[in-house]
Amino acid sequence: MDFKNLFIFDSLSKLVGFFIVLFTILISIYSARFIKSRKITYYIWIFLTAIMSLGVIFADNLILITIFWGFLGLSLFKLINLYDDENASNTAKKTFIIIGATDGFLLFGFLLYNFLTSSMSLTANKLIINNSLSYVSFIFIAIACFAKAGCMPMHTWIPETAKHAPLPVVAYLPASLDKLLGIYLLVRIVKDSFFLDITAKFTLIIAGAVTVILAVMMAIVQHDIKKLLGYHAISQVGYMVLGIGCATPIGIAAGLFHMINHAIYKCCLFLDAGNVEKETGTTELHNLGGLARFMPVTFTTFIIAAFSISGIPPLNGFVSKWMIYQGLSDFMNSLNSYNLKIIVALALLSALIGSGLTLASFLKVISSVFLGNTRKHAKESNFFLLLPVVVLAFLCIIFGIFAYSTILKSIEAATGNFNMTGLWQPIGATALIAISIVVGLIIFKFSSQTLRVSPTYTGGEELNPKEEVKIEDFYATISEIPFLKRIYALAENKAFDIYEQLKKVTFVLSGLLKKLHNGVLPTYLIWCLIGMIGLFFVFFK
């Protein structure tokens, strides 16, 4: 078989492959000081994960992609369960089942694609979605992408993984590589494998909009940093799917750019959370506070990454979200149906609201962990733990201010030419922001105003210095809103967890089968008779 027919080395695969290598290097450096035991096992699985991830990215043969993709489920299982902790073991099992089940969807989607195109290449033939089989093929492959990236409803393994897996594993897989792989494959099939019809496009757009809102609403009430970041890792996937669902050059480029940006700032946030956990022994918000004075580098990089994920200019998260907004706007203007325009407008509104809620939730984290009264004393992390987060925070700045002259050139080469409209000019805006800060400092320096410490008041009464208003308690009032309270209660009981619900159905069916297979001969004879009657009606009707 010709080697060229098995692999593809185009601009898209090279771009994503570069970031897989980059994150592997940064996580390996960070892990040198964070991982204390079973290091050889850990690094073996990290190395194998990187190799198999590159295999997915550069493979163009359906069989090879399936093999590499399937192995990644095993490596994810082993890394989550690195220390054989009970909670981690249960999470690893749940993750393996979800990912493994959706691997079956991927395989079946590829089989249909091969049947319809008579090709084993993912990029050689572009299939028009014009019948049920082609649509099913696309949806089944998309479901596997959703599960890997963490889009709803295949997302439920991510928050638990974020809470129970070792921090470097979370930063490497759910936060970085799994997003790169899931969204890469989705971009690949939308760009090179299928011509999407309006139904397929709106399937992606609706899934993206729902994921943005529901996940960020779950994130905002969390009181554990890792679980909060886990839900944000889900919410941000919604933005990527929104852009890709437009199936236009600007939309696909926006989804791809946001995929890269998310991997950068979310990896940075998780590693910063790891630094906090290593120094304080906890990631619970109510046990933390005042760490900015002890961990200034961790605080600064966390601020940069938090503002980036919230879409604050001039950071990279703002640029990719701006592109997603433009992609949705252009797609809406291209539609003839008023009802369809309304759906896209609502999706755009969900993206805007999601950014606001994201900022609100990170203000909670920043205030609870780094500001306020000191609850735990700590010291700044060592060089190996700080170097990766500094590099990632630096990329958040560079890919924001100099997006057009750096990363967007590579993205345009990978997705095709696109036009960006609007008045946003990152370098000019950054200059104005810098000038305003400098002018403010000068005015403060030469004015007669002085810093003063004033008492804290609550409800019109001066607050006792020993008392403290905890900002996480303020955010908890959101979950007490009558309408939301019911939804949060259902979520707490895993009513929206597809894994838990299917597990209940499985146990019910298995219990029924146990009752039917009771070892009594007359029961089996009755079932044989029922089967024969059924066959009679099928063949002689």
C-alpha positions in Angstrom: 0.0 0.0 0.0 1.3 3.5 -0.9 2.6 5.3 2.2 1.2 8.6 0.8 -2.3 7.2 0.9 -2.1 6.4 4.6 -1.0 9.8 5.9 -1.6 13.4 5.3 0.9 16.2 6.0 -1.0 19.4 5.1 -1.1 22.7 6.9 -3.9 21.7 9.2 -2.2 18.5 10.5 1.1 20.2 10.9 -0.4 23.1 12.9 -2.2 20.8 15.3 0.8 18.4 15.5 3.0 21.3 16.5 0.8 22.1 19.5 0.6 18.4 20.5 4.4 18.4 20.8 4.4 21.8 22.6 2.0 20.7 25.3 3.8 17.3 25.7 7.0 19.2 26.4 5.5 21.7 28.8 3.6 19.0 30.7 6.7 16.8 30.9 8.6 19.8 32.4 5.8 20.5 34.9 5.4 16.8 35.9 9.1 16.5 36.8 8.4 18.3 40.1 4.6 17.6 40.5 4.5 13.8 40.0 6.2 12.2 43.0 5.7 8.5 42.4 5.2 6.0 39.5 7.1 8.4 37.3 8.4 5.8 34.8 4.8 4.5 34.3 3.5 8.1 34.0 6.1 9.1 31.4 5.6 6.0 29.4 1.9 6.7 29.0 2.5 10.4 28.3 4.9 9.4 25.5 2.5 6.8 24.1 -0.3 9.3 24.2 1.7 11.9 22.3 2.7 9.3 19.6 -0.9 8.1 19.2 -2.2 11.7 19.1 0.2 12.5 16.3 -1.0 9.3 14.6 -4.6 10.6 14.6 -3.5 14.0 13.3 -1.4 12.7 10.4 -3.4 9.6 9.5 -5.6 9.8 6.4 -6.6 6.2 6.4 -9.9 5.3 8.2 -8.5 2.2 9.8 -5.4 3.9 11.1 -7.4 6.7 12.6 -9.7 4.3 14.3 -6.7 2.3 15.8 -4.9 5.4 17.0 -8.1 6.9 18.3 -9.1 3.8 20.2 -5.7 3.5 21.9 -6.1 7.0 23.3 -9.0 5.8 25.3 -6.8 3.2 27.0 -4.0 5.8 27.7 -6.6 8.2 29.2 -7.9 5.4 31.5 -4.4 4.5 32.7 -3.3 8.1 33.3 -6.5 9.0 35.2 -6.0 6.0 37.4 -2.3 6.5 37.9 -2.4 6.2 41.7 -5.2 3.6 41.9 -7.3 5.9 44.1 -10.9 4.7 44.5 -12.5 8.0 43.2 -10.0 8.1 40.3 -10.6 4.4 39.5 -14.4 5.0 39.2 -13.8 8.1 37.1 -11.4 6.3 34.9 -13.9 3.4 34.4 -16.6 5.9 33.5 -14.4 7.8 31.1 -13.3 4.6 29.4 -16.9 3.4 28.9 -18.0 6.8 27.5 -15.0 7.1 25.2 -15.1 3.4 24.3 -18.8 3.5 23.4 -18.3 6.6 21.2 -15.4 4.8 19.5 -18.0 2.4 18.3 -19.9 5.4 16.8 -16.7 6.5 15.1 -16.2 3.1 13.6 -19.7 2.8 12.4 -19.6 6.3 10.9 -16.4 5.5 9.1 -17.9 2.2 7.7 -20.9 4.2 6.3 -18.5 6.8 4.9 -16.5 4.1 3.2 -19.7 2.4 1.9 -20.9 5.7 0.4 -17.6 6.9 -1.0 -15.9 3.6 -1.7 -12.7 5.1 -0.2 -10.6 4.5 2.9 -9.3 8.1 2.8 -10.8 10.8 5.0 -9.9 13.5 2.5 -10.0 12.0 -1.0 -13.8 12.2 -1.5 -16.1 14.9 -0.1 -19.5 13.4 0.6 -22.7 15.4 0.1 -25.1 15.0 3.0 -28.3 14.5 1.0 -29.8 11.4 2.5 -30.3 9.7 5.8 -27.2 7.4 5.5 -24.8 10.3 4.8 -26.3 12.3 7.7 -26.0 9.3 10.1 -22.4 8.9 9.0 -21.6 12.5 9.8 -23.5 12.5 13.1 -21.8 9.3 14.3 -18.3 10.7 13.6 -19.4 14.0 15.2 -20.5 12.1 18.4 -17.0 10.6 18.7 -15.6 14.2 18.3 -18.0 15.5 20.9 -17.0 12.8 23.5 -13.3 13.4 23.0 -13.6 17.2 23.1 -16.3 17.2 25.8 -19.3 18.7 24.0 -22.7 18.0 25.5 -24.2 15.5 26.0 -21.0 13.4 25.9 -19.3 15.6 28.5 -19.9 14.1 31.8 -16.5 12.4 32.2 -14.6 15.8 32.2 -15.7 17.4 35.6 -15.0 14.2 37.5 -11.7 13.7 35.7 -10.8 17.3 36.5 -11.5 16.7 40.2 -10.0 13.2 40.7 -7.1 12.8 38.2 -3.6 14.1 38.8 -3.4 17.8 37.8 -0.8 17.3 35.0 -3.0 14.6 33.5 -6.0 16.9 33.5 -4.0 19.8 32.0 -2.6 17.4 29.3 -5.6 15.5 28.2 -9.1 17.0 28.9 -7.8 20.6 28.8 -5.4 20.2 25.9 -4.9 17.1 23.7 -8.4 15.8 23.8 -9.7 19.2 22.7 -7.1 19.3 19.9 -8.0 15.8 18.7 -11.8 16.1 19.0 -12.1 19.5 17.3 -9.4 18.7 14.8 -11.4 15.7 13.5 -14.5 17.7 13.5 -12.8 20.4 11.5 -11.4 17.8 9.2 -14.7 16.2 8.3 -16.5 19.5 7.9 -13.8 20.9 5.7 -12.6 17.8 3.7 -15.0 14.9 4.2 -18.6 16.3 3.9 -20.6 18.9 2.3 -22.9 19.9 5.1 -26.6 20.5 4.5 -28.6 22.9 6.6 -29.7 20.2 9.0 -26.1 19.2 9.8 -25.1 22.8 10.3 -27.9 23.5 12.7 -27.2 20.3 14.6 -23.7 21.6 15.4 -24.9 25.2 16.1 -27.6 24.1 18.5 -25.3 21.6 20.3 -22.7 24.4 20.6 -25.1 27.0 21.9 -26.6 24.6 24.5 -23.1 23.5 25.6 -21.9 27.1 26.1 -24.8 28.1 28.4 -25.5 25.0 30.4 -21.8 24.3 31.2 -21.0 27.8 32.2 -24.1 27.8 34.5 -22.8 24.7 36.1 -19.3 26.2 36.4 -20.4 29.4 38.1 -21.7 27.7 41.2 -18.8 25.3 41.8 -16.6 25.7 44.9 -13.7 23.6 43.8 -11.3 25.2 41.4 -10.6 22.0 39.4 -14.3 21.1 38.9 -15.0 24.8 38.0 -12.3 24.6 35.4 -13.7 21.3 34.2 -17.1 22.8 33.4 -15.4 25.7 31.6 -13.5 23.2 29.5 -16.9 22.0 28.4 -18.4 25.4 27.9 -15.5 26.6 25.6 -16.0 23.6 23.3 -19.5 25.0 22.6 -17.8 28.1 21.1 -15.6 25.9 18.8 -18.6 23.9 17.6 -20.6 27.1 17.0 -17.9 28.4 14.7 -17.4 25.1 12.9 -21.1 24.6 12.5 -21.3 27.7 10.2 -19.1 25.6 7.7 -17.7 28.8 6.3 -14.0 29.7 6.1 -14.2 32.3 8.9 -16.3 30.0 11.0 -14.0 27.0 10.7 -10.9 29.2 11.2 -12.6 30.7 14.3 -13.3 27.2 15.7 -9.8 26.1 15.0 -8.2 29.2 16.5 -10.4 29.0 19.6 -9.4 25.3 20.0 -5.8 26.3 20.1 -6.4 29.3 22.4 -8.5 27.1 24.8 -5.8 24.5 25.0 -3.3 27.3 25.9 -5.2 29.2 28.5 -7.0 26.2 30.0 -3.8 24.3 30.4 -2.3 27.4 32.1 -5.3 27.6 34.5 -5.1 23.9 35.5 -1.3 24.1 36.0 -1.8 27.2 38.2 -4.5 25.4 40.1 -1.9 22.6 40.5 0.6 25.1 42.0 -2.0 26.3 44.4 -2.9 22.7 45.4 0.7 21.7 45.8 1.4 24.6 48.1 -1.8 24.7 50.2 -3.1 21.1 49.9 -6.5 22.1 48.7 -8.4 23.6 45.8 -11.6 24.3 47.7 -12.4 28.0 47.4 -13.6 28.5 51.0 -10.2 27.2 52.3 -8.2 29.7 50.2 -7.5 33.4 50.1 -4.8 36.1 50.0 -2.4 34.0 48.0 -1.4 36.8 45.6 1.2 38.2 48.0 2.8 34.7 48.4 2.5 33.5 44.8 2.8 36.6 42.5 3.8 34.7 39.4 1.0 32.1 39.7 -1.4 35.0 40.4 -0.3 37.0 37.3 -0.4 34.0 34.9 -3.8 33.0 36.3 -5.2 36.5 35.8 -3.9 36.5 32.2 -5.4 33.1 31.4 -8.7 33.9 33.2 -9.1 37.2 31.3 -8.3 35.3 28.1 -10.9 32.6 28.5 -13.4 35.4 29.4 -12.8 37.1 26.1 -11.1 40.3 27.5 -9.2 42.3 24.9 -6.4 42.3 23.8 -5.8 38.6 24.8 -6.1 35.7 22.4 -9.5 34.5 23.7 -11.1 37.7 22.6 -9.8 37.5 19.1 -11.1 33.9 18.5 -14.5 34.8 20.1 -14.7 37.9 17.9 -14.2 35.6 14.9 -16.9 33.2 16.1 -19.3 36.1 16.5 -18.5 37.3 13.0 -18.9 33.8 11.6 -22.3 33.4 13.2 -23.3 36.9 12.0 -22.3 36.2 8.4 -24.0 32.8 8.4 -27.2 34.4 9.8 -27.2 37.0 7.0 -26.8 34.3 4.4 -30.0 32.5 5.4 -33.4 33.1 3.7 -35.6 31.7 6.4 -36.6 34.1 9.2 -37.0 31.3 11.7 -33.5 30.0 11.0 -32.1 33.5 11.4 -33.7 33.6 14.9 -32.0 30.3 15.9 -28.6 31.6 14.8 -29.3 35.0 16.6 -30.1 33.1 19.8 -26.9 31.0 19.4 -25.0 34.3 19.0 -26.7 35.6 22.1 -25.8 32.5 24.1 -22.2 33.0 23.1 -22.2 36.6 24.4 -23.9 35.7 27.6 -21.5 32.8 28.1 -18.6 35.2 28.0 -20.1 37.4 30.6 -20.8 34.5 32.9 -17.3 33.1 32.3 -15.9 36.4 33.5 -18.2 36.4 36.5 -17.1 32.9 37.6 -13.4 33.7 37.2 -13.8 36.9 39.3 -15.1 34.6 42.0 -12.0 32.3 41.7 -9.6 35.2 41.7 -11.2 36.9 44.7 -11.5 33.7 46.7 -8.1 32.3 46.0 -5.7 35.2 45.5 -7.4 38.2 47.2 -9.0 38.8 50.6 -7.8 37.6 54.0 -5.1 35.0 54.1 -6.4 31.6 55.1 -3.3 29.5 54.2 0.3 30.6 54.0 2.2 29.4 50.9 5.3 30.1 48.9 5.8 30.5 45.2 6.3 27.4 43.2 9.7 26.3 41.8 11.1 26.9 38.3 9.8 23.7 36.8 6.3 24.4 37.9 6.4 28.1 36.8 8.1 27.8 33.4 5.1 26.1 31.6 2.5 28.6 33.0 4.7 31.6 32.1 5.2 30.3 28.5 1.4 29.7 28.2 0.5 33.1 29.6 3.0 34.7 27.2 1.3 32.9 24.3 -2.1 34.2 25.5 -0.7 37.7 25.0 1.2 37.2 21.8 -1.7 35.3 20.0 -4.0 38.2 21.1 -2.0 41.3 20.2 -0.1 39.9 17.2 -2.7 37.3 16.1 -2.7 38.4 12.5 1.0 38.3 12.0 1.5 35.0 13.9 -0.9 32.2 14.4 -3.7 33.3 12.1 -1.4 33.0 9.0 -1.0 29.3 9.8 -4.7 28.9 10.4 -5.6 30.6 7.1 -3.2 28.2 5.3 -5.0 25.3 7.0 -8.7 26.4 6.5 -8.6 28.7 3.4 -8.8 32.5 3.0 -11.2 34.4 5.2 -12.0 38.0 5.7 -12.3 39.6 9.1 -14.5 42.7 9.4 -15.1 45.3 12.2 -13.1 48.0 13.8 -11.0 45.8 16.1 -7.2 46.4 15.7 -5.3 44.6 18.4 -2.1 46.5 18.3 -3.8 49.9 18.3 -6.2 48.8 21.1 -3.3 47.5 23.1 -1.4 50.7 22.7 -4.5 52.7 23.9 -4.9 50.4 26.9 -1.2 50.7 27.8 -1.4 54.5 27.5 -4.5 54.8 29.7 -2.8 52.7 32.4 0.4 54.9 32.2 -1.6 58.1 32.3 -3.6 56.8 35.3 -0.5 56.0 37.2 1.0 59.4 36.4 -2.1 61.2 37.6 -2.2 59.1 40.8 1.5 59.8 41.4 1.3 63.5 41.1 -2.2 64.0 42.6 -2.9 64.8 46.3 -4.8 61.5 46.7 -3.3 58.9 49.1 -4.2 55.3 49.7 -6.3 54.7 52.8 -7.8 51.7 54.4 -11.5 52.0 55.3 -13.7 49.7 57.3 -15.8 47.1 55.5 -19.5 47.4 55.7 -22.3 44.9 55.1 -26.0 45.7 55.4 -25.1 49.2 56.6 -23.2 47.8 59.6 -19.4 47.9 60.0 -18.0 44.4 59.6 -16.1 42.9 62.5 -12.4 42.5 61.5 -12.6 38.8 62.5 -15.6 38.3 60.2 -15.4 38.0 56.4 -17.8 38.0 53.6 -16.9 35.0 51.3 -17.6 35.7 47.7 -18.3 32.1 46.9 -21.3 32.3 49.3 -22.5 35.3 47.3 -22.4 33.3 44.1 -24.2 30.4 45.8 -27.4 32.5 45.8 -27.6 31.8 42.0 -28.4 28.2 42.8 -31.3 29.4 45.1 -33.2 31.0 42.3 -36.4 28.9 42.2 -36.2 28.0 38.5 -32.5 27.2 38.6 -32.7 25.5 42.0 -34.7 22.6 40.4 -32.2 22.3 37.5 -29.2 22.3 39.8 -30.9 19.6 42.0 -31.4 17.4 38.9 -27.8 18.0 37.8 -26.6 17.1 41.3 -28.6 13.8 41.1 -27.0 13.2 37.7 -30.3 13.4 35.8 -28.4 14.9 32.8 -25.6 12.4 33.0 -26.0 10.2 30.0 -23.7 7.6 31.5 -25.6 7.3 34.7 -29.0 7.2 32.9 -27.8 4.5 30.5 -26.4 2.5 33.4 -29.8 2.5 35.1 -31.4 1.3 31.9 -28.8 -1.4 31.6 -29.4 -2.7 35.1 -33.2 -2.7 34.6 -32.8 -4.7 31.3 -30.3 -7.1 32.9 -32.6 -7.7 35.9 -35.4 -8.4 33.5 -33.3 -10.9 31.6 -32.3 -12.6 34.8 -36.0 -13.1 35.6 -36.7 -14.5 32.2 -33.7 -16.9 32.2 -34.8 -18.7 35.4 -33.7 -22.2 34.4 -37.2 -23.6 34.2 -37.8 -25.6 31.0 -41.4 -24.5 30.4 -40.3 -20.9 30.4 -37.8 -21.6 27.6 -40.3 -23.6 25.6 -42.7 -20.6 25.8 -40.1 -18.3 24.5 -39.3 -20.7 21.7 -43.0 -20.8 20.7 -43.2 -17.0 20.8 -40.1 -16.8 18.6 -41.5 -19.2 16.1 -44.8 -17.3 15.9 -42.9 -14.1 15.3 -40.9 -15.6 12.5 -44.1 -17.0 11.0 -45.6 -13.5 10.8 -42.4 -12.0 9.4 -42.0 -14.5 6.5 -45.6 -15.4 5.8 -47.5 -12.2 6.2 
